């Protein structure tokens, strides 16, 4: 059976730069991207997104190659598309599809 892949986990932080520096100092990980609104860090087995409360909810993202451009789909600057769904307890799950081949390791 092929299992689904979790692409990343996103946590809300108050200061992107400060949090990014803390993670880079305290763990063996590397920065993929950062700006004033979010940062992306890669660990050996998963990616971690540091997000601002005003921009994104705390969530985890599952790769879903079956999603298509629908009304509630958002296109991102990394050439991915996604949408959020809620589990029965209202936890946010992002379904994400990478449109560019080999974008997602």
Buried (B, 14 or more C-beta within 10 A) or exposed (E): EEEEBBBBBBEBBEEBEEBBBEBBEEEEBEEBEBEEEBBBBBBEEBBBBBBBEEEBBEBBBBBBEEBEEEEEEEEEEBEBBBBBEEEEEEEBBBBBBBEEEEEBE
